[in-house]
Every structure is written in C-alpha cells, then in structure tokens.
Amino acid sequence: MIMTKIQDIFKLFYEDYCAKYGHHASLHKVANAIINCKTGGLGYNISTCNDCGHEDVHNNSCRNRHCPSCQAIPKELWIDARKSEVLDSPYFHAVFTIPHELNPIMYTNQKLLYSLFYKVVAETIDELASDKKHLGAKTGFIQILHTWGQNLSYHVHMHVIVLGGGLTHINEFKKAGKKFFLPVRAMSKLFRGKFLCNLRKLYKEDKLEFSNSISYFKNSHNWDQFIDSLFKKEWVPYIKETFNGANNVIEYLGRYTHRIANSNSRIVAVSDAHVTFNYRDYADDNKTKEMTLDGVEFLRRFLMHVLPKGFVKIRNFGILSNRTKNAKLNQIRKILGEIPFVSKLKGLTMAEVIMELYGVNLRLCPACNSPDYVSMNSYHRRV
C-alpha cells in the first residue's frame, strides 16, 4: 500500500500510537484535526449554480497550524502583511540553538522554557545592538521557533531575521554594513550566560518540572554540576545569510514562518508498518537522503513538535514590536524617503485571495462558467 499524505499516516497509525503512548488531549486535538481535514468530518459547504443547477461539495479544512495541508494561504497572507514592514537596509539571518543536553528539560517545560528562549535571544540582540561599540541603535527582528531537525529529532532552535540598522537615541536611522554587525563570540557568551542564569533562577523558585528520566536533577548538587558543565560548553549562534533588498528577505522569510516538522512533499512511501521520508543531512554536505521509521515512531516524532496551546510561534521585537511598529517604521521611512509597500491581499475575501494568488475564480460555475455560482448551505461539525 502506497500513500503520500501525512493525513493517511495518522489514519493508519494513530490508534496504535495512542495504545502505546496514551491519550493526550492537546496532541489528540491536533491529530483529530489532521485526520478530518478536508474529509467532511469538520463540515462542508455546498455551492450551487443558479443557471445550470450544478452543485459542488467543498469539505472544510481544519486550519490547524500543525496541519501540512493548511499552511499555504496563511503563509501568503503573513508574507504580504510583512512586506509593508521591510526597509531599504541590509538584513541578516541568525540561528540560535539550545544544546542537546537541555532537550529533556526543554521538552518537559515547553511553554516556560520556549518563552525563556525568546526572551533571552531578544535581550542578547537588543543589548549588543544598542552598544555604541557595535551598532549603537535600537534595531528590530523577527523570531521564529523551530523544534525539529530534518529527521524529526528534537532540535530546539530559533531563526532570527535581524534588521541591519536601527534608530539612535537622537532618532537618526543608522545602517549597518554588509557584514553582520554583532560579534558572534560576544553574542554566544551573552546568550549562554543569560539563558543559564535564568534557568538557575527558575530552579531556585521551584518552577521547573523533571520527568522520571531526569528526576536526578531534583538533587541540587546534580543540578549545579549540570549547569556548570553547560557554562563550559560553546553556544555558538550561526549567521546563516545576509540580504540586500526587500524582495529577497520576504521571499526568504516564507521558507521558515509556517513550516512544520514534516510536509506531504517529503513523504516517499507508506506501508502497513513503515513510513519513508526524505531529509537533508547537514553533516554530510547537505545531501538528500531517505529515512524509514516504524509508523508509530513517525507519529511520536511528529507530535513531539506540537506547540503548547496558545503559544505564539512568530514574534516581533525591538522597533518591529507590535506596540510601536507602525510609528517607528513611519518615522524611519520619513528619514529614508521611502514609500511603503501597498498590500495586495489586505481586506480581500478568501475567494478574492485565492483568485489573486492562484488565478482560480471560485465565483464561476465550473460547469457553465456562470457568475451566478453561490454557496447555498453550510454544515459545520466539531470532532
């Protein structure tokens, strides 16, 4: 039996997954959404042509942020909105990674420690950029959390798109050069120090939970030794690419913003027992390889990357923070003499968005091309 969709993998193996690992409400909600997406299980709409009588049934999508079939349009809407925020300035892509020794603690305390990760990365960039030895200005950046490696392993890292410029204390816009303007070694030390000091504080305040496999950390001596070992380890942020021009950075952003742990396009084959998917091996010259996993193990790895309920994955900081973004960007544009981008998709209905993006007119009858093709009935279900 050959299948190509992650939805089919859930249908085939999710019951066995629950039998082995138990029923977890938050994960079950995601699994149920993926299983029922565009099947009619979440309801449907019936469109009828008033001229020729043709009818079509359109099954509802789940719109879950972890569903591989529901990311295309949200991604395009997000990118379109961000285009109005890009300035004529260099941009840099940095990647911050949490050492693998912290994986079990991160996974057991996801909401708490993912939030700490955002906070520490933001403070690190903001503090160094504000220093007159470096940029000497308040910059802006977008942070995107990913928790997976290409082989679906647990690999917590943060993609950060950093504006190569900022506002000085006298409200002048200062541009960085073509090279990344923050010293990577200083950034590494500051990031490591801030994260571990905050982690120590959470431990002293008894806010950390420890699973059975790491219960020995409840012993403060073991914990102190562990933290000391992490202070001795290099935490090296990776500066991945630089951009010149708004179009480049926006198109690049689209690769990361709405990506999930695995996609339908990477599934090679599914049998009654196994799932084969392709992945890039960064340790072997970025070669594309295939990996075969037991179906239940594939779902375990996939569901390991479901984010906590209500957790915001994409966050803006500095002069791009939501509270001050519009005012700061308008101020900078006046300084630079730039004209803001005009959104193509803002205010459009979903039918108009699909027409703009894909050239598909949902208002025309597919049988006779009549414009009198309307949704007559809507049925919604909750599963």
Steps between C-alpha positions, in 0.01 A plus 500: 500500500648837391383829644646847485318713757571548868123486549507137376780421746285628787201298380711187481711522817342744748293236681815293556683815614234564768515135613877532551534856632158582641246769419618860546228760449713765328661250263168328434349830389776544240476138386121522467528822300750347256300176464176686424641785290316534167318169550157635596564406860528870588200600293459616143349761271275438201528740205220509244481661157170683457533477120579133428430344841853357540595426862835454671580391853802672660630328814627730775868515584614477862718818491720351772850651499654151516306366200718458188204574271395831658811722492513639145245784521585610860864516392419720199280731710775534762767574240281757327448678833873495577596659168370831630753478786820438301743789467774579252772366726709182535340206680671207669389147584632365832425160651519444877511138617441346842761231591360148470580431867208729587250313279322297772463809721376713208246236397365452853466879550409609149291810553723637775835435330395582144389838635833537679677421171317786324573739786872422521561519124317835486696642795829381350447666162349815648780547755784453249338705223442792739868500598690785330788258434273318255194664342411747772133496409170327574450237230208267421472129434257214442539174695366165380523193724568157351533188713596238242791378296460371144465142630221607743734488799450748785726793411396830657626803308394853415511665158547875535473749214687809621468847349847634422429843636311685769398823666757682710420690820472821292253329260738460208493180296837330502570228242736209556748391236481190284655282772307395809541785747505301826809302611401134500726403789362775725146404394571136586628578851219742578231263373642208699538705818151648486333167429680303771463773764126513433485120509670499839250753627206288383652199678539693828140619471392135455334575166663221300351154460715191449383183330592159643800470268656817643365487856860500629505875428277546803822456693651850508858366488428317174329808364789734582750263336281484190472879470876541554565257213274705272688819588817331373336404170511726194157632398574634153221684313523444126479793260341335201445756224482869425257682274493819305158616391146452626397230253784267598431506872123457460529203265756348736273551800235288331722195532490511880187669632234233450722195460407197709700194610436307178305563181303290253761564231769327707306175544641238262293192589275355769442129554288315755787530748746769391538858379783609269580869459788703365718736701812707457808382684680820600792297638557342157525799268125566514423185298139385462448156651210273592402380847256221581326491838238282660164676445439553872851636545441745213188631679684519833767717341247712309284566807807582710506833313142609575528836678319570829145631470488874434876525457603767248762363262594815303591806707622852420740694720675835521377762256295225331304419817126517446445785748730751331557354154280729291624821661867398482480382140325819389769700678780308325333527160485876534872502581584274204244650262340160433150427373326218691396182320129477415350168604343284228299279733392719792122528527427238232253219551638146490357454149680818390824385666487167313434684175797733561739220601398213276283649227205280599161673495280329757204711391479343154310177449751230392235346273364801308722796611196687629580765764179402682679226696438544871542314828147408601551282806768462763538211742750508784602217729722478802696181558 
